[in-house]
Amino acid sequence: MLIINDIYKTFNKGTVNEKKALNGIDLVLNDGDFVTVIGGNGAGKSTLMNIVAGTYTPDKGEVIIDGVNVTEMPEHKRAKYLGRVFQDPIMGTAAGMQIDENLALAARRGKRRFLKPGITKKERLEYKELLRILDLGLENRMSTKVELLSGGQRQSLTLLMATLQKPKLLLLDEHTAALDPKTAKKVLELTDQIVKDNSLTTLMITHNMQDAIKYGNRLIMLSDGKIVLDIRGEEKAKLTVPDLLKLFGQKTGEEMASDKLLLS
């Protein structure tokens, strides 16, 4: 479903602020893979996500989504293949619009628009059932403006919107980092349920190694713009946080302090 082939990306090239963010990244995600991504600050996690999304263009290499080479495809055209949830709950929704209007926008993404009533009665019933999945009572507040929702409610809605059309690839960019621990746990459980129910191929950056171990069928660790660990299946299921720290040290020749991974 996703092929990342020999990707390089350097920022501020030729200046004193030159930063090599990605150094020859190769990664293949099979259909239905749920991959968690961890690494210290500056490891290249967000750059990798942004190159897949089309926010950045790589200096070298290619990105292929479901057999389509999207390397030079602009971000707005690539969006039809992707669902994305950002770290900031404010992003991904239209704050001044109602909950049902936001869902309607997500449902119509990439489709032709016509001069007819914005949301039909049938669609409202469908949205009500979708919102019921969240178990937040939002199905009874569909006319509420999104700006009035809490961070957790908004992020849950964003997740629902991002997966409404069953994207080829779901990108989760530290999507629980701005939430309190209790809300973050609920959003992660919801994420896991939606990903499994819809067999979505997913790439999730997380700052929490426990979550990286618990969720998904595969874990990769980045360091200095390279993938230094790629663990999957039963080997991943048996992992502990100390195991991960030890493996990192073996692969890089250095110790990783807990705060370098922003552990919660």
Contacts in CASP RR format, 6 or more apart in sequence:
PFRMAT RR
TARGET T0000
AUTHOR 0000-0000-0000
METHOD contacts of the structure
MODEL  1
MLIINDIYKTFNKGTVNEKKALNGIDLVLNDGDFVTVIGGNGAGKSTLMN
IVAGTYTPDKGEVIIDGVNVTEMPEHKRAKYLGRVFQDPIMGTAAGMQID
ENLALAARRGKRRFLKPGITKKERLEYKELLRILDLGLENRMSTKVELLS
GGQRQSLTLLMATLQKPKLLLLDEHTAALDPKTAKKVLELTDQIVKDNSL
TTLMITHNMQDAIKYGNRLIMLSDGKIVLDIRGEEKAKLTVPDLLKLFGQ
KTGEEMASDKLLLS
1 29 0 8 1.000
1 30 0 8 1.000
1 31 0 8 1.000
1 32 0 8 1.000
1 33 0 8 1.000
1 65 0 8 1.000
1 66 0 8 1.000
1 168 0 8 1.000
1 169 0 8 1.000
1 201 0 8 1.000
2 27 0 8 1.000
2 28 0 8 1.000
2 29 0 8 1.000
2 52 0 8 1.000
2 63 0 8 1.000
2 64 0 8 1.000
2 65 0 8 1.000
2 169 0 8 1.000
2 201 0 8 1.000
2 203 0 8 1.000
3 27 0 8 1.000
3 28 0 8 1.000
3 62 0 8 1.000
3 63 0 8 1.000
3 64 0 8 1.000
3 67 0 8 1.000
4 25 0 8 1.000
4 26 0 8 1.000
4 27 0 8 1.000
4 28 0 8 1.000
4 48 0 8 1.000
4 51 0 8 1.000
4 52 0 8 1.000
4 62 0 8 1.000
4 63 0 8 1.000
5 26 0 8 1.000
5 61 0 8 1.000
5 62 0 8 1.000
5 63 0 8 1.000
5 64 0 8 1.000
6 24 0 8 1.000
6 25 0 8 1.000
6 26 0 8 1.000
6 60 0 8 1.000
6 61 0 8 1.000
6 62 0 8 1.000
7 22 0 8 1.000
7 24 0 8 1.000
7 25 0 8 1.000
7 26 0 8 1.000
7 48 0 8 1.000
7 51 0 8 1.000
7 58 0 8 1.000
7 60 0 8 1.000
7 61 0 8 1.000
7 62 0 8 1.000
7 63 0 8 1.000
8 20 0 8 1.000
8 22 0 8 1.000
8 23 0 8 1.000
8 24 0 8 1.000
8 25 0 8 1.000
8 58 0 8 1.000
8 59 0 8 1.000
8 60 0 8 1.000
8 61 0 8 1.000
9 20 0 8 1.000
9 21 0 8 1.000
9 22 0 8 1.000
9 47 0 8 1.000
9 51 0 8 1.000
9 56 0 8 1.000
9 58 0 8 1.000
9 59 0 8 1.000
10 18 0 8 1.000
10 19 0 8 1.000
10 20 0 8 1.000
10 21 0 8 1.000
10 59 0 8 1.000
11 17 0 8 1.000
11 18 0 8 1.000
11 19 0 8 1.000
11 21 0 8 1.000
12 18 0 8 1.000
12 19 0 8 1.000
13 59 0 8 1.000
20 224 0 8 1.000
20 225 0 8 1.000
21 42 0 8 1.000
21 44 0 8 1.000
21 47 0 8 1.000
21 225 0 8 1.000
22 44 0 8 1.000
22 47 0 8 1.000
22 48 0 8 1.000
22 51 0 8 1.000
22 58 0 8 1.000
22 225 0 8 1.000
23 224 0 8 1.000
23 225 0 8 1.000
23 226 0 8 1.000
24 60 0 8 1.000
24 225 0 8 1.000
24 226 0 8 1.000
25 48 0 8 1.000
25 225 0 8 1.000
25 226 0 8 1.000
25 227 0 8 1.000
26 227 0 8 1.000
27 220 0 8 1.000
27 227 0 8 1.000
29 35 0 8 1.000
29 169 0 8 1.000
29 201 0 8 1.000
29 203 0 8 1.000
30 201 0 8 1.000
31 199 0 8 1.000
31 201 0 8 1.000
32 199 0 8 1.000
32 200 0 8 1.000
32 201 0 8 1.000
32 202 0 8 1.000
33 201 0 8 1.000
33 202 0 8 1.000
33 217 0 8 1.000
33 218 0 8 1.000
34 195 0 8 1.000
34 200 0 8 1.000
34 201 0 8 1.000
34 202 0 8 1.000
34 204 0 8 1.000
34 215 0 8 1.000
34 216 0 8 1.000
34 217 0 8 1.000
34 218 0 8 1.000
35 202 0 8 1.000
35 203 0 8 1.000
35 204 0 8 1.000
35 216 0 8 1.000
35 217 0 8 1.000
35 218 0 8 1.000
35 219 0 8 1.000
35 220 0 8 1.000
36 204 0 8 1.000
36 205 0 8 1.000
36 206 0 8 1.000
36 211 0 8 1.000
36 212 0 8 1.000
36 213 0 8 1.000
36 215 0 8 1.000
36 216 0 8 1.000
36 218 0 8 1.000
36 219 0 8 1.000
36 220 0 8 1.000
37 45 0 8 1.000
37 48 0 8 1.000
37 49 0 8 1.000
37 203 0 8 1.000
37 204 0 8 1.000
37 205 0 8 1.000
37 206 0 8 1.000
37 212 0 8 1.000
37 219 0 8 1.000
37 220 0 8 1.000
37 221 0 8 1.000
37 222 0 8 1.000
38 45 0 8 1.000
38 205 0 8 1.000
38 206 0 8 1.000
38 207 0 8 1.000
38 209 0 8 1.000
38 212 0 8 1.000
38 219 0 8 1.000
38 220 0 8 1.000
38 221 0 8 1.000
38 222 0 8 1.000
38 244 0 8 1.000
38 261 0 8 1.000
39 45 0 8 1.000
39 221 0 8 1.000
39 222 0 8 1.000
39 223 0 8 1.000
39 260 0 8 1.000
39 261 0 8 1.000
40 222 0 8 1.000
40 223 0 8 1.000
40 256 0 8 1.000
40 260 0 8 1.000
40 261 0 8 1.000
40 262 0 8 1.000
41 260 0 8 1.000
41 262 0 8 1.000
43 221 0 8 1.000
43 222 0 8 1.000
43 223 0 8 1.000
43 224 0 8 1.000
43 225 0 8 1.000
44 222 0 8 1.000
44 225 0 8 1.000
45 205 0 8 1.000
45 222 0 8 1.000
46 173 0 8 1.000
46 205 0 8 1.000
47 56 0 8 1.000
47 225 0 8 1.000
48 222 0 8 1.000
49 171 0 8 1.000
49 173 0 8 1.000
49 203 0 8 1.000
49 205 0 8 1.000
50 56 0 8 1.000
51 57 0 8 1.000
51 58 0 8 1.000
51 63 0 8 1.000
52 63 0 8 1.000
52 65 0 8 1.000
52 82 0 8 1.000
52 169 0 8 1.000
52 171 0 8 1.000
52 203 0 8 1.000
53 75 0 8 1.000
53 78 0 8 1.000
53 82 0 8 1.000
53 84 0 8 1.000
53 171 0 8 1.000
54 63 0 8 1.000
54 70 0 8 1.000
54 73 0 8 1.000
54 74 0 8 1.000
54 75 0 8 1.000
54 78 0 8 1.000
55 75 0 8 1.000
57 71 0 8 1.000
57 72 0 8 1.000
58 71 0 8 1.000
61 71 0 8 1.000
62 69 0 8 1.000
62 71 0 8 1.000
63 69 0 8 1.000
63 70 0 8 1.000
63 71 0 8 1.000
64 70 0 8 1.000
64 71 0 8 1.000
65 78 0 8 1.000
65 81 0 8 1.000
65 82 0 8 1.000
65 168 0 8 1.000
65 169 0 8 1.000
66 81 0 8 1.000
66 168 0 8 1.000
66 169 0 8 1.000
68 81 0 8 1.000
70 78 0 8 1.000
70 81 0 8 1.000
79 109 0 8 1.000
80 109 0 8 1.000
80 110 0 8 1.000
81 167 0 8 1.000
81 168 0 8 1.000
81 169 0 8 1.000
82 167 0 8 1.000
82 168 0 8 1.000
82 169 0 8 1.000
82 170 0 8 1.000
82 171 0 8 1.000
83 162 0 8 1.000
83 163 0 8 1.000
83 167 0 8 1.000
83 169 0 8 1.000
83 170 0 8 1.000
83 171 0 8 1.000
84 92 0 8 1.000
84 162 0 8 1.000
84 170 0 8 1.000
84 171 0 8 1.000
84 172 0 8 1.000
84 173 0 8 1.000
85 92 0 8 1.000
85 155 0 8 1.000
85 158 0 8 1.000
85 159 0 8 1.000
85 162 0 8 1.000
85 170 0 8 1.000
85 171 0 8 1.000
85 172 0 8 1.000
85 173 0 8 1.000
85 175 0 8 1.000
86 92 0 8 1.000
86 158 0 8 1.000
86 173 0 8 1.000
86 175 0 8 1.000
87 173 0 8 1.000
87 174 0 8 1.000
87 175 0 8 1.000
87 177 0 8 1.000
87 178 0 8 1.000
88 178 0 8 1.000
89 151 0 8 1.000
89 152 0 8 1.000
89 154 0 8 1.000
89 155 0 8 1.000
89 158 0 8 1.000
89 178 0 8 1.000
89 179 0 8 1.000
90 154 0 8 1.000
91 158 0 8 1.000
92 158 0 8 1.000
92 161 0 8 1.000
92 162 0 8 1.000
93 102 0 8 1.000
93 146 0 8 1.000
93 154 0 8 1.000
93 157 0 8 1.000
93 158 0 8 1.000
93 161 0 8 1.000
94 101 0 8 1.000
94 102 0 8 1.000
94 105 0 8 1.000
94 146 0 8 1.000
95 145 0 8 1.000
95 146 0 8 1.000
95 147 0 8 1.000
96 145 0 8 1.000
96 146 0 8 1.000
96 147 0 8 1.000
97 105 0 8 1.000
97 145 0 8 1.000
97 146 0 8 1.000
98 142 0 8 1.000
98 143 0 8 1.000
98 144 0 8 1.000
98 145 0 8 1.000
98 146 0 8 1.000
99 127 0 8 1.000
99 131 0 8 1.000
99 138 0 8 1.000
99 141 0 8 1.000
99 142 0 8 1.000
99 143 0 8 1.000
99 144 0 8 1.000
99 145 0 8 1.000
99 146 0 8 1.000
99 149 0 8 1.000
99 157 0 8 1.000
100 119 0 8 1.000
100 123 0 8 1.000
100 124 0 8 1.000
100 127 0 8 1.000
100 142 0 8 1.000
100 143 0 8 1.000
101 119 0 8 1.000
102 146 0 8 1.000
102 157 0 8 1.000
102 161 0 8 1.000
103 127 0 8 1.000
103 130 0 8 1.000
103 131 0 8 1.000
103 157 0 8 1.000
103 160 0 8 1.000
103 161 0 8 1.000
103 164 0 8 1.000
104 118 0 8 1.000
104 119 0 8 1.000
104 123 0 8 1.000
104 127 0 8 1.000
105 161 0 8 1.000
106 160 0 8 1.000
106 161 0 8 1.000
106 162 0 8 1.000
106 164 0 8 1.000
106 165 0 8 1.000
107 123 0 8 1.000
107 164 0 8 1.000
107 165 0 8 1.000
109 165 0 8 1.000
119 127 0 8 1.000
124 142 0 8 1.000
127 139 0 8 1.000
127 142 0 8 1.000
128 139 0 8 1.000
128 142 0 8 1.000
129 139 0 8 1.000
130 160 0 8 1.000
130 164 0 8 1.000
131 137 0 8 1.000
131 138 0 8 1.000
131 139 0 8 1.000
131 142 0 8 1.000
131 157 0 8 1.000
131 160 0 8 1.000
132 139 0 8 1.000
133 160 0 8 1.000
133 190 0 8 1.000
133 193 0 8 1.000
133 194 0 8 1.000
134 153 0 8 1.000
134 156 0 8 1.000
134 157 0 8 1.000
134 160 0 8 1.000
134 190 0 8 1.000
136 153 0 8 1.000
136 156 0 8 1.000
138 144 0 8 1.000
138 149 0 8 1.000
138 153 0 8 1.000
138 156 0 8 1.000
138 157 0 8 1.000
146 154 0 8 1.000
146 157 0 8 1.000
149 157 0 8 1.000
150 183 0 8 1.000
151 178 0 8 1.000
151 179 0 8 1.000
151 183 0 8 1.000
152 179 0 8 1.000
152 183 0 8 1.000
152 186 0 8 1.000
152 187 0 8 1.000
155 175 0 8 1.000
155 176 0 8 1.000
155 178 0 8 1.000
155 179 0 8 1.000
155 183 0 8 1.000
155 187 0 8 1.000
156 186 0 8 1.000
156 187 0 8 1.000
156 190 0 8 1.000
158 175 0 8 1.000
159 175 0 8 1.000
159 187 0 8 1.000
159 190 0 8 1.000
159 191 0 8 1.000
159 194 0 8 1.000
160 194 0 8 1.000
162 170 0 8 1.000
163 170 0 8 1.000
163 194 0 8 1.000
163 198 0 8 1.000
163 200 0 8 1.000
166 198 0 8 1.000
166 200 0 8 1.000
167 200 0 8 1.000
168 201 0 8 1.000
169 200 0 8 1.000
169 201 0 8 1.000
169 202 0 8 1.000
169 203 0 8 1.000
170 195 0 8 1.000
170 200 0 8 1.000
170 201 0 8 1.000
170 202 0 8 1.000
170 203 0 8 1.000
171 202 0 8 1.000
171 203 0 8 1.000
172 191 0 8 1.000
172 202 0 8 1.000
172 203 0 8 1.000
172 204 0 8 1.000
172 205 0 8 1.000
173 205 0 8 1.000
174 205 0 8 1.000
174 206 0 8 1.000
174 207 0 8 1.000
175 187 0 8 1.000
175 191 0 8 1.000
175 204 0 8 1.000
176 183 0 8 1.000
176 184 0 8 1.000
176 187 0 8 1.000
176 188 0 8 1.000
176 206 0 8 1.000
176 211 0 8 1.000
177 184 0 8 1.000
177 206 0 8 1.000
177 207 0 8 1.000
179 187 0 8 1.000
181 264 0 8 1.000
188 211 0 8 1.000
188 215 0 8 1.000
191 204 0 8 1.000
191 215 0 8 1.000
192 215 0 8 1.000
192 216 0 8 1.000
194 200 0 8 1.000
195 202 0 8 1.000
195 216 0 8 1.000
202 216 0 8 1.000
204 215 0 8 1.000
204 216 0 8 1.000
206 212 0 8 1.000
206 215 0 8 1.000
207 261 0 8 1.000
207 262 0 8 1.000
207 263 0 8 1.000
207 264 0 8 1.000
208 262 0 8 1.000
208 263 0 8 1.000
208 264 0 8 1.000
209 241 0 8 1.000
209 244 0 8 1.000
209 261 0 8 1.000
209 263 0 8 1.000
210 241 0 8 1.000
212 219 0 8 1.000
212 244 0 8 1.000
213 219 0 8 1.000
213 236 0 8 1.000
213 239 0 8 1.000
213 240 0 8 1.000
213 241 0 8 1.000
213 244 0 8 1.000
216 236 0 8 1.000
217 232 0 8 1.000
217 233 0 8 1.000
217 236 0 8 1.000
218 230 0 8 1.000
218 231 0 8 1.000
218 232 0 8 1.000
218 233 0 8 1.000
218 236 0 8 1.000
219 229 0 8 1.000
219 230 0 8 1.000
219 231 0 8 1.000
219 232 0 8 1.000
219 236 0 8 1.000
219 239 0 8 1.000
220 227 0 8 1.000
220 229 0 8 1.000
220 230 0 8 1.000
220 231 0 8 1.000
221 227 0 8 1.000
221 228 0 8 1.000
221 229 0 8 1.000
221 244 0 8 1.000
221 247 0 8 1.000
221 248 0 8 1.000
221 251 0 8 1.000
222 228 0 8 1.000
223 248 0 8 1.000
223 251 0 8 1.000
223 252 0 8 1.000
228 248 0 8 1.000
228 251 0 8 1.000
228 252 0 8 1.000
229 244 0 8 1.000
229 247 0 8 1.000
229 248 0 8 1.000
229 251 0 8 1.000
231 239 0 8 1.000
231 247 0 8 1.000
241 263 0 8 1.000
245 255 0 8 1.000
245 256 0 8 1.000
245 258 0 8 1.000
248 255 0 8 1.000
248 256 0 8 1.000
249 255 0 8 1.000
249 256 0 8 1.000
END
